[in-house]
Amino acid sequence: MRPRALNFEQLVKQNKQDLLNDEERITQIEMRLEKRQEANVKALRDNDLEMNR
């Protein structure tokens, strides 16, 4: 079954909502990447400390 066509206003509204959803997903991904980067830096720092003992 073919989806019904959206009028211009509905299409704009849907596109805005999609962009907001995408922005939220991107923000979540960025936060996860930052946490992983922090963990990696800490692990490298800890490793350097162990090797210099």
DSSP file (Angstrom, degrees, kcal/mol; ACC not computed):
  #  RESIDUE AA STRUCTURE BP1 BP2  ACC     N-H-->O    O-->H-N    N-H-->O    O-->H-N    TCO  KAPPA ALPHA  PHI   PSI    X-CA   Y-CA   Z-CA
    1    1 A M              0   0    0      0, 0.0     0, 0.0     0, 0.0     0, 0.0   0.000 360.0 360.0 360.0 135.3    0.0    0.0    0.0
    2    2 A R        -     0   0    0      1,-0.1     3,-0.1     3,-0.0     2,-0.0  -0.610 360.0-116.3 -82.1 133.5    1.3    3.4   -1.0
    3    3 A P        -     0   0    0      0, 0.0     2,-0.1     0, 0.0    -1,-0.1  -0.355  37.1-102.4 -67.1 149.5    1.7    6.0    1.8
    4    4 A R        -     0   0    0      1,-0.1     2,-0.1    -2,-0.0     0, 0.0  -0.418  40.3-104.0 -72.8 150.1   -0.5    9.1    1.4
    5    5 A A        -     0   0    0     -2,-0.1     2,-0.3    -3,-0.1    -1,-0.1  -0.450  30.4-133.6 -74.5 143.1    1.2   12.2    0.1
    6    6 A L        -     0   0    0     -2,-0.1     2,-0.1    -3,-0.1    -1,-0.1  -0.724  15.5-125.6 -94.3 146.4    2.0   15.0    2.6
    7    7 A N     >  -     0   0    0     -2,-0.3     4,-2.5     1,-0.1     5,-0.2  -0.355  37.6 -94.2 -80.3 174.1    1.2   18.6    1.8
    8    8 A F  H  > S+     0   0    0      1,-0.2     4,-2.6     2,-0.2     5,-0.2   0.905 124.0  48.6 -57.9 -47.2    4.0   21.2    2.0
    9    9 A E  H  > S+     0   0    0      1,-0.2     4,-2.5     2,-0.2    -1,-0.2   0.901 112.7  48.4 -62.6 -41.4    3.3   22.2    5.6
   10   10 A Q  H  > S+     0   0    0      2,-0.2     4,-2.6     1,-0.2    -1,-0.2   0.894 111.3  50.7 -64.7 -39.6    3.2   18.6    6.8
   11   11 A L  H  X S+     0   0    0     -4,-2.5     4,-2.6     2,-0.2    -2,-0.2   0.910 110.9  48.0 -65.3 -42.6    6.4   17.8    4.9
   12   12 A V  H  X S+     0   0    0     -4,-2.6     4,-2.5     2,-0.2    -2,-0.2   0.925 112.7  49.2 -62.4 -44.9    8.2   20.8    6.5
   13   13 A K  H  X S+     0   0    0     -4,-2.5     4,-2.2     1,-0.2    -2,-0.2   0.919 112.5  47.6 -61.1 -44.3    6.9   19.8   10.0
   14   14 A Q  H  X S+     0   0    0     -4,-2.6     4,-2.5     1,-0.2    -1,-0.2   0.907 111.5  50.4 -64.5 -41.8    8.1   16.2    9.4
   15   15 A N  H  X S+     0   0    0     -4,-2.6     4,-2.3     2,-0.2    -2,-0.2   0.893 109.6  50.7 -64.4 -39.9   11.5   17.4    8.2
   16   16 A K  H  X S+     0   0    0     -4,-2.5     4,-2.3     2,-0.2    -1,-0.2   0.919 111.5  48.0 -62.2 -43.7   12.0   19.7   11.2
   17   17 A Q  H  X S+     0   0    0     -4,-2.2     4,-2.5     1,-0.2    -2,-0.2   0.906 110.5  51.6 -64.9 -41.5   11.1   16.8   13.6
   18   18 A D  H  X S+     0   0    0     -4,-2.5     4,-2.6     1,-0.2    -1,-0.2   0.907 109.8  50.0 -61.1 -41.6   13.5   14.5   11.8
   19   19 A L  H  X S+     0   0    0     -4,-2.3     4,-2.6     2,-0.2    -2,-0.2   0.903 110.1  49.7 -64.5 -41.6   16.3   17.1   12.1
   20   20 A L  H  X S+     0   0    0     -4,-2.3     4,-2.1     2,-0.2    -2,-0.2   0.913 112.1  48.4 -62.6 -42.3   15.6   17.5   15.8
   21   21 A N  H  X S+     0   0    0     -4,-2.5     4,-2.3     2,-0.2    -2,-0.2   0.916 112.1  49.0 -63.7 -42.9   15.7   13.7   16.3
   22   22 A D  H  X S+     0   0    0     -4,-2.6     4,-2.7     1,-0.2    -2,-0.2   0.910 109.3  52.5 -62.3 -42.4   18.9   13.5   14.3
   23   23 A E  H  X S+     0   0    0     -4,-2.6     4,-2.4     1,-0.2    -1,-0.2   0.904 109.2  49.7 -60.9 -41.7   20.5   16.3   16.4
   24   24 A E  H  X S+     0   0    0     -4,-2.1     4,-2.1     2,-0.2    -1,-0.2   0.920 111.7  48.2 -63.8 -43.5   19.6   14.4   19.6
   25   25 A R  H  X S+     0   0    0     -4,-2.3     4,-2.3     1,-0.2    -2,-0.2   0.909 111.5  50.1 -63.6 -41.3   21.1   11.2   18.2
   26   26 A I  H  X S+     0   0    0     -4,-2.7     4,-2.8     1,-0.2    -2,-0.2   0.914 109.1  51.9 -63.3 -42.5   24.3   13.0   17.2
   27   27 A T  H  X S+     0   0    0     -4,-2.4     4,-2.2     1,-0.2    -1,-0.2   0.909 110.0  49.1 -60.3 -42.7   24.6   14.7   20.6
   28   28 A Q  H  X S+     0   0    0     -4,-2.1     4,-2.2     2,-0.2    -1,-0.2   0.911 111.6  48.8 -63.9 -42.2   24.3   11.2   22.2
   29   29 A I  H  X S+     0   0    0     -4,-2.3     4,-2.5     1,-0.2    -2,-0.2   0.919 110.5  51.2 -63.4 -43.5   27.0    9.8   19.9
   30   30 A E  H  X S+     0   0    0     -4,-2.8     4,-2.4     1,-0.2    -1,-0.2   0.899 109.4  50.7 -60.8 -40.8   29.3   12.7   20.6
   31   31 A M  H  X S+     0   0    0     -4,-2.2     4,-2.2     2,-0.2    -1,-0.2   0.909 110.5  48.8 -65.0 -41.6   28.9   12.2   24.4
   32   32 A R  H  X S+     0   0    0     -4,-2.2     4,-2.3     1,-0.2    -2,-0.2   0.909 111.5  50.1 -63.8 -41.0   29.7    8.5   24.1
   33   33 A L  H  X S+     0   0    0     -4,-2.5     4,-2.6     2,-0.2    -2,-0.2   0.906 109.4  51.1 -63.9 -41.5   32.8    9.3   22.0
   34   34 A E  H  X S+     0   0    0     -4,-2.4     4,-2.6     2,-0.2    -1,-0.2   0.912 110.2  49.4 -62.1 -42.4   34.0   11.9   24.5
   35   35 A K  H  X S+     0   0    0     -4,-2.2     4,-2.3     2,-0.2    -1,-0.2   0.910 112.1  48.2 -63.5 -41.7   33.6    9.4   27.4
   36   36 A R  H  X S+     0   0    0     -4,-2.3     4,-2.5     2,-0.2    -2,-0.2   0.903 111.3  50.4 -65.0 -40.1   35.5    6.8   25.4
   37   37 A Q  H  X S+     0   0    0     -4,-2.6     4,-2.6     2,-0.2    -2,-0.2   0.922 110.1  49.7 -63.5 -43.8   38.3    9.3   24.6
   38   38 A E  H  X S+     0   0    0     -4,-2.6     4,-2.4     1,-0.2    -1,-0.2   0.910 111.7  49.0 -60.4 -42.1   38.5   10.3   28.3
   39   39 A A  H  X S+     0   0    0     -4,-2.3     4,-2.5     2,-0.2    -2,-0.2   0.900 111.3  49.8 -64.7 -40.5   38.8    6.6   29.2
   40   40 A N  H  X S+     0   0    0     -4,-2.5     4,-2.4     2,-0.2    -2,-0.2   0.912 111.0  48.4 -65.1 -42.3   41.5    6.0   26.6
   41   41 A V  H  X S+     0   0    0     -4,-2.6     4,-2.6     2,-0.2    -2,-0.2   0.915 112.5  49.0 -63.7 -43.2   43.5    9.0   27.8
   42   42 A K  H  X S+     0   0    0     -4,-2.4     4,-3.0    -5,-0.2     5,-0.2   0.923 111.0  50.1 -62.3 -43.8   43.3    7.8   31.4
   43   43 A A  H  X S+     0   0    0     -4,-2.5     4,-2.4     2,-0.2    -2,-0.2   0.909 111.9  47.7 -62.8 -41.7   44.3    4.3   30.4
   44   44 A L  H  X S+     0   0    0     -4,-2.4     4,-2.6     2,-0.2    -1,-0.2   0.916 112.9  48.8 -63.9 -42.9   47.3    5.6   28.5
   45   45 A R  H  X S+     0   0    0     -4,-2.6     4,-2.3     2,-0.2    -2,-0.2   0.928 112.6  47.5 -61.9 -46.3   48.3    7.9   31.4
   46   46 A D  H  X S+     0   0    0     -4,-3.0     4,-2.2     1,-0.2    -2,-0.2   0.899 112.0  50.7 -62.3 -40.9   48.0    5.0   33.8
   47   47 A N  H  X S+     0   0    0     -4,-2.4     4,-2.2    -5,-0.2    -2,-0.2   0.908 109.4  50.3 -63.9 -43.0   50.0    2.8   31.5
   48   48 A D  H  X S+     0   0    0     -4,-2.6     4,-1.6     1,-0.2    -1,-0.2   0.903 109.8  51.2 -62.5 -40.9   52.8    5.4   31.2
   49   49 A L  H  < S+     0   0    0     -4,-2.3     4,-0.3     1,-0.2    -2,-0.2   0.914 110.4  48.7 -62.7 -42.4   52.9    5.7   35.0
   50   50 A E  H >< S+     0   0    0     -4,-2.2     3,-0.9     1,-0.2    -1,-0.2   0.890 111.4  49.6 -64.7 -39.2   53.2    1.9   35.4
   51   51 A M  H 3< S+     0   0    0     -4,-2.2    -1,-0.2     1,-0.2    -2,-0.2   0.778 107.8  54.4 -72.1 -26.1   56.0    1.8   32.8
   52   52 A N  T 3<        0   0    0     -4,-1.6    -1,-0.2     1,-0.2    -2,-0.2   0.408 360.0 360.0 -89.5   2.0   58.0    4.6   34.5
   53   53 A R    <         0   0    0     -3,-0.9    -1,-0.2    -4,-0.3    -2,-0.1   0.469 360.0 360.0 -81.3 360.0   58.0    3.0   37.9
